[in-house]
Every structure is written in structure tokens, then in C-alpha cells.
Amino acid sequence: MERVDKPAGLRTHILVSLGSAQFTILSFYAFPGSDPARIAAYVVAGIGFIGAGAILQTQERVVGVTTATSLWVTASIGMAVGIGFYLAAIVITAIAYFTLRLARLEKRIA
């Protein structure tokens, strides 16, 4: 989730998390008696589809994989918030943030 040259920025990540949280809340409260795991499975598959669109292949390399995986993690954070697992959402948010910040360290080392 760099600030430039990435297909998905902060607003996209916020919207993915917000949307997945809403779908998770809806799966529990709007459809009583139904299987809430069905909605979760569709969120994961849908984000996978969006992530696949963020991955681009050039002649020399593949770019966008980190963006795709960060969208996937963002959806899981939204789902954790939607179900009320706030501690898990906070911990995963912190880990994901620091993992994405490692890009600067990687550039210095390389």
C-alpha cells in the first residue's frame, strides 16, 4: 500500500474493510437462521477476484501482488470487526501495517 504507483490506495483499503464488515454484520442479523459462513466465503472469493485484477504482468516482472494481498487482509480485518473480534482486528491491522512498511527497509537493503 504505497502512496504512489499502486492500483489500490488507502481509500480503496478503507472501503474494502468497511464493505466486508457490513456484509459480515448483515450475514448475522439480516438473515436469521441462515449460514453466516456463506457470506464470508463470498467476501473472500470476491476480494480474490478484485485482487487478481490488481496483479499486472510486465515483460520483466509481476507487480501488484502486495496490493492484492493487502486488500485480502483488509477484507479479513473488516470481517473481524463485523463479527466483533476487535482485538484480532487491531492486532492484524498492526501486523499488516508494519509488514507493508518493510518495503522501505527492503529498498535500503537491496
C-alpha positions in Angstrom: 0.0 0.0 0.0 2.5 2.6 -1.2 1.4 6.2 -1.7 2.1 6.2 -5.4 2.3 3.8 -8.3 -0.2 1.3 -6.8 -3.5 0.3 -8.1 -5.2 0.4 -4.7 -4.7 3.2 -2.2 -5.8 4.0 1.3 -9.4 4.8 0.3 -9.7 1.5 -1.5 -8.5 -0.4 1.5 -10.9 1.5 3.8 -13.8 0.8 1.5 -12.9 -2.9 1.3 -12.7 -3.2 5.1 -15.9 -1.2 5.6 -17.8 -3.3 3.0 -16.6 -6.6 4.4 -17.6 -5.5 7.9 -21.1 -4.6 6.7 -21.5 -7.9 4.8 -20.4 -9.8 8.0 -22.9 -7.9 10.1 -25.6 -8.4 7.6 -24.9 -12.1 7.4 -25.6 -12.5 11.1 -28.5 -10.1 11.7 -30.4 -9.6 8.4 -30.7 -13.3 7.5 -31.5 -15.1 10.8 -31.4 -18.9 10.5 -29.1 -18.8 7.5 -25.4 -19.9 7.4 -23.3 -16.8 8.0 -20.2 -18.6 6.7 -21.7 -18.4 3.2 -21.4 -14.6 3.1 -17.9 -14.8 4.4 -16.9 -17.3 1.7 -18.3 -15.0 -0.9 -16.4 -12.0 0.5 -13.2 -14.0 0.4 -13.8 -15.1 -3.2 -14.9 -11.6 -4.3 -11.8 -10.0 -2.8 -9.7 -12.6 -4.5 -11.3 -11.6 -7.8 -10.6 -7.9 -7.2 -7.0 -8.8 -6.1 -6.4 -10.7 -9.3 -7.3 -7.6 -11.2 -4.6 -5.7 -9.2 -1.9 -8.0 -10.3 -0.2 -7.0 -13.5 2.5 -8.8 -15.5 5.1 -6.9 -17.4 7.8 -8.3 -19.6 10.3 -8.3 -16.8 8.3 -8.8 -13.6 4.9 -9.2 -11.9 3.6 -6.2 -9.9 0.6 -5.7 -7.7 0.8 -8.9 -5.6 1.4 -7.0 -2.4 -1.6 -4.8 -3.3 -3.8 -7.9 -3.9 -2.7 -9.5 -0.6 -3.2 -6.3 1.4 -6.8 -6.0 0.0 -7.3 -9.6 1.1 -6.0 -8.9 4.6 -8.1 -5.7 4.7 -11.2 -7.7 4.0 -10.4 -10.1 6.8 -9.9 -7.1 9.2 -13.4 -5.8 8.2 -14.9 -9.2 8.8 -13.3 -9.4 12.2 -14.8 -6.0 13.1 -18.1 -7.1 11.7 -18.2 -10.2 13.9 -17.0 -8.2 17.0 -13.4 -9.6 17.2 -11.9 -6.2 17.8 -8.7 -7.4 19.4 -7.9 -9.7 16.4 -8.7 -6.8 14.0 -6.3 -4.4 15.9 -3.5 -7.0 16.1 -3.8 -7.9 12.4 -4.0 -4.3 11.4 -0.8 -3.5 13.3 1.0 -6.6 11.8 -0.2 -5.7 8.3 0.8 -2.1 8.6 4.3 -2.9 9.8 4.7 -5.6 7.2 3.8 -3.1 4.4 6.3 -0.6 5.9 9.0 -3.2 5.4 9.1 -2.2 1.7 11.3 0.8 2.7 13.7 -1.5 4.6 13.8 -3.9 1.6 14.8 -1.0 -0.7 17.6 0.1 1.6 19.0 -3.5 1.8 18.8 -4.2 -1.9 
